[in-house]
Amino acid sequence: MNDFNPTTDFPEVIDQDDRSITSTAKQRDGNIQRKRRNALAVASLATVAGLIVAGYPWLRVIAAVAIAYLLLRVGLAVLGSFARPIPEPPPPGELRRVKLTYRCSSCGTELRMTLANDQVPQSPRHCADDMELTTAVEDIL
């Protein structure tokens, strides 16, 4: 699970690194989801068999376990959606290289934007306020 190496370059040489980041997270995620579905199905079948052997009415047992299975499947899918990997980057040419610096007026945090879909993108938000563009206008255009 070590397929991402964060960059430790200094800001003046960060633009020289144009290597794409490869990830196998999608493949790992599919394997984990498949294992969870199989484990849930096996647990449901074992529960049905155990309750029928214990003497409960088979129709009610099957209905109750089917509903529980469905609720667990939906719940795990919702929780799993929060842990999905970042989608693939857009094809080259859709993002432009920019060199914009923004500053939060509330706390002083500074942000440098290097890729954007527009020459002058919308200002990012920090501390619930829009950040101020600190890059000179002649550097943008």
N, C-alpha and C positions, 0 to 999 in steps of 0.2 A: 504494500500500500504506500510505497514511497515513489510515486511517479511525478511528483511536483517538487521542483527545487526552487525556492524563492530567490529572487535576485538580491544581491547585496552590493550592486554597483552604485557608484556615486552619481548624483543627478546629471553631471556634465557628460557622462559616458553611457547613460541608460538608453539613449536613442540609437546607439550602435548595435544593440542586441535585437535582431529581428527574427530569432528562432521561434518557431511555434512550439507550444506546449502540448505534448501528446498525453492522453489519459486513457486508462482502461477502466475508469470508474463506472461507465455504463454497463460494461460486461460484468463487473463484480456485483453491481446492483441487481442485475437480472438473475444471477445465480442465487443471491441471498433471498430475493423475493420468491423464487421457485422452491427453495428449501422451506421457507415459512409456510407457503401454501400446502406443501406436502405434509409437513408436521401437523398443521391444523386439520387436514383431512384425516390423517391417521388417528389423531386424538378424538375427533368427532365419531369415527367409526368404533373406536374402543369404548367410548362413552355409551353409544347406542347398544353395543353388545352387552356391556356390563349392566345397564339398566334393564334390558329385556331379560337377562338371566336372573336378575334380582326379583323379577316378578311384576314389574310395572307394565301397564298396557302398551303394547308395541306401537300402536298408532300415535298415541300421545308422545311417547318417547321420540319417535322419528320426527314428529312435527316440532317438538321443543328443541331438539338438537339441530334440526335444519334451520330454524330461526336463529339459534345461537351462532351457528356456523356463518350464516349470512351477516349477522351483526358484527362478528369478529372480523370477517373478511373486509367489510366496508370500513370498519374502524382502523384496521391495520393499513389499508390502502390510503386512508386520509393521513394517518401519522407518517406513513412512508413517503408521501408526496412532499413532506417538509425536508426530507433528507436526500432528494434527488440531486444528481450532479448538475453542474452548470451546463447549459446547452452549448452545442458546438458554436464556435465563433462564426460570424457571417463570412461569406466569400470575400476575398481580397477586392478592394475597390469600393466597398460600401462604407468603410470607415476611412476617415482622413486623419493624417497626422497633424496634430495641433500641439502647441506649446503654450498652454494657458495656465495662469496661476490665480487661484482664488483665495480669499481670506474671510474668515468668519468674524463679523463685527462684534459678536458677543464674547467669544472666548479667545480669539486670536489664532485659531487653528488655520494652517495654510494647506492648500491642496494643489497639486500640479496635475493637470489633465494632459495626456499625451495622445489619446485617440478619441475621436468624436465623429458623429454622423453628419455634422454640419460645421461650417467654417467657424461660426460663433455659436456654440450650443447654449441651451438654457443653463442658467446658473444652478449649481447643486445647492442642496439645503443642508444646514448644520445648525444645531441648537434651535430648531424650528424656524429659522430665518434663512432667506436666500443669502448665499455668500457673495462677497463683492469681488469683481474682476480687478486684479491688480496689475495685469499685463498691459503694457502700453499699447494704444490703438494702432500705432504704426507697425508694431510687431505682429499684430493679428493679420492684417491685410497685406 
